[in-house]
Amino acid sequence: MGEPEVADATRRTRLANERTYLAWLRSALTALAVAIGAGKIVPGVADVSQWPFELLGAGFAVLALIFALGGARRFVRVEASLDAGGYAPLARGEAMLIAGVSTVLGVATLALVFVH
């Protein structure tokens, strides 16, 4: 009787991993949209110096790559861990990288908003 419950829990865990991967991809697409907005649209419609906004846009594009590649890497690691019957926590370095890049971009965005 215990086996169907274990199989069901494994299926739910795998589906949760897929949903989490899709959240990583949504975050990547959002960061990419912000990159385009900050790097191309804002300088095109506002009377501002282009290079700071292009640099900010490039930063958000880098964040999009981190989300896309990091999410794929995380998905594969969690799947392998599930196959082995284990658990794969988010690596501290990965969490700190995302937090660091996001913080820098947030501060840069605030600075540009208040300066321009």
C-alpha positions as CSV (number, residue, x, y, z in Angstrom):
1,M,0.0,0.0,0.0
2,G,2.9,2.4,0.7
3,E,4.3,2.2,-2.8
4,P,1.5,4.1,-4.7
5,E,1.8,6.9,-2.2
6,V,5.6,7.1,-2.8
7,A,5.1,7.1,-6.6
8,D,2.5,9.8,-6.3
9,A,4.8,11.9,-4.1
10,T,7.6,11.5,-6.6
11,R,5.3,12.6,-9.5
12,R,4.2,15.6,-7.5
13,T,7.8,16.5,-6.7
14,R,8.8,16.2,-10.4
15,L,5.9,18.4,-11.5
16,A,6.9,20.9,-8.8
17,N,10.4,20.9,-10.3
18,E,9.0,21.6,-13.7
19,R,6.9,24.5,-12.4
20,T,9.9,25.9,-10.7
21,Y,11.9,25.6,-13.9
22,L,9.1,27.5,-15.7
23,A,9.3,30.2,-13.0
24,W,13.1,30.5,-13.7
25,L,12.3,30.9,-17.4
26,R,9.6,33.5,-16.7
27,S,12.1,35.5,-14.6
28,A,14.6,35.3,-17.5
29,L,12.0,36.6,-20.0
30,T,11.0,39.4,-17.6
31,A,14.7,40.4,-17.1
32,L,15.1,40.3,-20.9
33,A,12.0,42.6,-21.4
34,V,13.5,45.0,-18.8
35,A,16.8,44.9,-20.6
36,I,15.1,45.9,-23.9
37,G,13.1,48.6,-22.1
38,A,16.0,50.1,-20.2
39,G,18.6,49.7,-22.9
40,K,16.6,50.7,-26.0
41,I,13.2,52.1,-25.3
42,V,14.0,54.6,-22.6
43,P,16.9,56.2,-24.4
44,G,14.7,56.3,-27.5
45,V,11.8,58.2,-26.0
46,A,13.5,60.3,-23.3
47,D,16.0,63.0,-23.6
48,V,18.7,61.2,-21.7
49,S,22.3,60.1,-22.3
50,Q,22.1,56.6,-23.9
51,W,25.1,54.8,-22.5
52,P,24.0,54.5,-18.9
53,F,20.7,53.0,-19.9
54,E,22.3,50.7,-22.4
55,L,24.7,49.6,-19.7
56,L,21.7,49.0,-17.4
57,G,20.0,47.1,-20.2
58,A,23.1,44.9,-20.7
59,G,23.1,44.2,-16.9
60,F,19.5,43.0,-17.1
61,A,20.3,40.9,-20.1
62,V,23.1,39.2,-18.1
63,L,20.6,38.6,-15.3
64,A,18.3,37.0,-17.9
65,L,21.1,34.6,-18.9
66,I,21.8,33.8,-15.3
67,F,18.1,32.9,-14.8
68,A,17.8,30.9,-18.0
69,L,21.1,28.9,-17.6
70,G,20.8,28.7,-13.8
71,G,17.2,27.4,-14.0
72,A,18.1,24.8,-16.5
73,R,21.1,23.7,-14.4
74,R,18.9,23.6,-11.3
75,F,16.2,21.6,-13.1
76,V,18.7,18.9,-14.2
77,R,20.4,18.8,-10.8
78,V,17.1,18.3,-9.0
79,E,16.0,15.6,-11.5
80,A,19.3,13.7,-11.0
81,S,18.9,14.0,-7.2
82,L,15.3,12.7,-7.4
83,D,16.6,9.7,-9.5
84,A,19.1,9.0,-6.7
85,G,16.5,9.4,-4.0
86,G,18.2,12.5,-2.6
87,Y,17.7,16.2,-2.3
88,A,19.5,19.0,-4.1
89,P,19.4,22.4,-2.3
90,L,20.1,25.6,-4.1
91,A,23.9,26.2,-3.9
92,R,24.8,29.1,-1.7
93,G,27.1,30.6,-4.4
94,E,24.2,30.6,-7.0
95,A,21.9,32.3,-4.5
96,M,24.5,34.9,-3.7
97,L,25.2,35.5,-7.4
98,I,21.5,36.1,-8.2
99,A,21.1,38.3,-5.1
100,G,24.3,40.3,-5.9
101,V,23.5,40.9,-9.5
102,S,19.9,41.8,-8.7
103,T,21.0,44.2,-5.9
104,V,23.5,46.0,-8.2
105,L,20.9,46.3,-10.9
106,G,18.3,47.6,-8.4
107,V,20.7,50.2,-7.1
108,A,21.7,51.2,-10.6
109,T,18.1,51.5,-11.6
110,L,17.3,53.7,-8.6
111,A,20.4,55.9,-9.3
112,L,19.4,56.4,-13.0
113,V,15.8,57.2,-12.1
114,F,16.8,59.8,-9.5
115,V,19.6,61.3,-11.6
116,H,17.7,61.6,-14.9
